[in-house]
Amino acid sequence: CTAQLFTSTNEGQALVILEAQAQGCIPVSFDINFGPADSITDGHNGFLVRHGDIQAMADRVQQLMDDPALAARMSQQARTFASEYQARDLVSLWEDTMSIAKMLKKLGAKNRVPHFEARLRGVDFPDGQGLQVRVEHRAHVEDLPDPATFELVFVNRDSKEEIAAVASSSVDEQLAVFDVEPQLLGETQEQDAAVDVNLRLRVGKAMEMKRLGLPETMILPYFTTHKNLSFRPKQ
């Protein structure tokens, strides 16, 4: 046969086109999604015509019938294309594509901050001067890309200016621990306004910050100006 008519309305990878080309049979196909244009270079190893244009398809077949030299040249070019296509290691190409997809997914994860919480779980006074703050984050640590960093961030409530940030000294599946030095506490005390404490998670270039809160409880502890511990019921 000189020509193959390919009249599908949609396709994936149309192997029948490759099979025809391998025999030197010139495909004349509707230009549809998604396969024909992957195998046919219009006017070189086949013809592509507008989807549904039956007259154009008939004209291309008539052109091949009327011009044996054109048909012979395109037939040979179809054979060459099919031979080169069959020589490709498609399994290796597929494996390479999957590797690239995994790499892109990993790169994307580095710039996406997963869900996390910011709940105060405890405060210790290890040396009577500084503080050790334990914060419940509930993020899936094993899913966090490297680098991923938890920070305790101190912000001036009025100006919203960041005063200082402390990276976690340790992180496990539930808690992030922060060692706050006396010098930093002195910097926060110099602020005219109240200082709010936040938990920030950095993942690559992305970051998200949440205000540090207390767990759900009906009793709220607080320290008086005389450094005494008191409690009050939740309003």
N, C-alpha and C positions, 0 to 999 in steps of 0.2 A: 504493500500500500504506500502511496505517496504521502497521504495526510491522515491525521487522526483528529476527529472532532471531539472536543472536550466541552461538554455543555452543562456541567454541574452548576448549581446555584451557590454552593459553598463547599469547601474542602479543607483538609488538614494538609498533610504532605502527600500529594497525589503520586503514588508509586507508578500508576499506569502511564503517566506522562514519561517518567524515566525509562520505563520498559519500552515504550514506543521509540523514544530517542535512541536507545541502545540498538534498535533494529534499523535505524535510519529513517524511521517514519516521522514526519514533521508534524508536531502538535499545533493545532489551531484551537485556541481556548478562549473562553470568556475570562476577562481579567477580574477574578473574584477573590474574596478572602478565603483562604490565606495562602494556598499552596502554589498555584500555577506560576506566579511571578518569581518564585524561588527557583524554578527549573527552566523557565523560558525567558530569554532575552529577545524582545520583539524584533523581528526581522533578521535575527541571527541564527538561532537554532529552533525557531518556531514563531508563531504569531499570537499576539494578545489583542483581543478586540473588546470593546465596551460590553459589559454584562447585558445580555438580552438582545444585542444587535445581530440578528440572524443574517441580515443582508451583508453586513461587514464580514461575517464569518464566511459566507458563500463567496464573496469577492476575493478573499484571501486564498481560498481553495482554487478558485478559477485562475488566479494569478500563478499558482504553482503548476496547474495543468498546462497553461499557455507558455510557461517559461521553463523548459527542462533544465537549462543551465542553472537558473536560480534554485530549482528544486534539488539538483544534485549538490550544489554548494551547501545549502541549508541542511540537507540530509547528512552530509559528512560532518558538519559542525554540530549537529545533534548527536551523532555517534561519539564525537570527541568529548562533548560535554558529559554524556552519560558515563563514558569510560573514566574520566577524571573524577566524577562524583563517586563512582563505585570504588575508586582507589583510596578514597579518604577513610580514615579510621574513625567512624562515627562514634564508637564507644568511647574512645579517648577524648573526642570533642565534647561528648556529653559529660564525661567526668570532669573535664576542665571547666565546663559551664557551671556544674554543680559546685565546684571548688570556689569559683568566682562569686557565685550566689551566697555561699556561706561566709566568705570574706566580707562581702558588702553588708550582709545581715549583722555580722559582728561589729563592723564599723558603725552601722546605724545604731546598734545597742549602746555604743560608747557615748553617744550623744542623746540618749534618752534616759530621763530620770524615772525610775520605777516608783510605785506607791510606797510611801513610808509614813510613819506616825512620829509624833514628838511628845512623849509623855514622861514627866519627871518620875523617876523611881526611887531616888534617894540622894542625899547629900551627906558627905563625910568631911570631918575636919582632921586630916591625917597628921598635921604638925602644929595645929593651933593657929596657923596663919592663912594658908591657902585653903582651897576647897577641892573635893573630888565629887564630881556630879555624874550620876548614872541616869541615862536617858533610854527609855524603851522606844525602839525605832520600828520593829516588826517588818523590816524589809527582808527579802530573801537574799541573804549574804552570798550564798553560792551562785546566785544568778547575776550578781553585780559584776560588771566588767572591771578590768584593771587598767587605769587607776579609778577607784571610787573612794571618796573621802567624806566622812562625817565631820562637821565643824559646829562648835558652839559659838554663836555670833551674838555680840552685844551691840544694841542699837539705841541711839538717843531717841526717845519717844517723840519729842517735838520736831527735831530737825531731820529725823530718819537717817542720820549719819551713822555709818558703821564705826564703832569705837574700836573694837578688837574682835579677833576670831581665834579660837583655839581648836586645833585638830585633835581628834580622839586619840587617846593613848592605847586603847584596845577596843575591839569590836567583836561581838559574837552574834549568834542568831537572833538574840532578843535585845541586847543592851549595847550601847556605846558609852564608854567611860571617858571623862574629860578631867584633866588635872589643871585647875585654875590657879595660877601663881599670885602671890600677894601683890606684886607690882601691877598686874592687870586689874585687880580689884581696886587698887588705888586710883587707876585711871577712870574707872566707872564712877567712883565716888566724887570725882571732880566735876561731873556733869551737872548742869543746872536743872535739867529735867530728869524724869524717871528713866531708867535704863531697862529696856525689854530684852529678854533672852530668847534666842531662836535656835532651832536646829536646822542646819543647812547640809544638803547632800549634793556633792559635786560628782558628776559622771562625765568624764572627758571635758568638753567645753560647756556642757549643759549643767545647770544647777537649779535647785528649788529650795526655798526656805519656808519653814513653818514655825509659828510661835510656840514656844515650849509651854505645855499645859500640865495639869495634874490629872491623875487617873480619876475615874468616876468615883466620887466619895461624898458622903454627907458631912464630913468634918474637914475643915480647912485649917492646917497648921500655919502659924506665922510667928515671926520673932518681933518682940517689942524693941523700942529704942534702948532699953536697959539690958538687951541681949538675953531676954527671957523667952522661953517657948510658951506660946499660948495656942488655944484652939477656938474656933468659932463655927457654928453650924452654917451649912451652905444655904444661902437665901433662895 
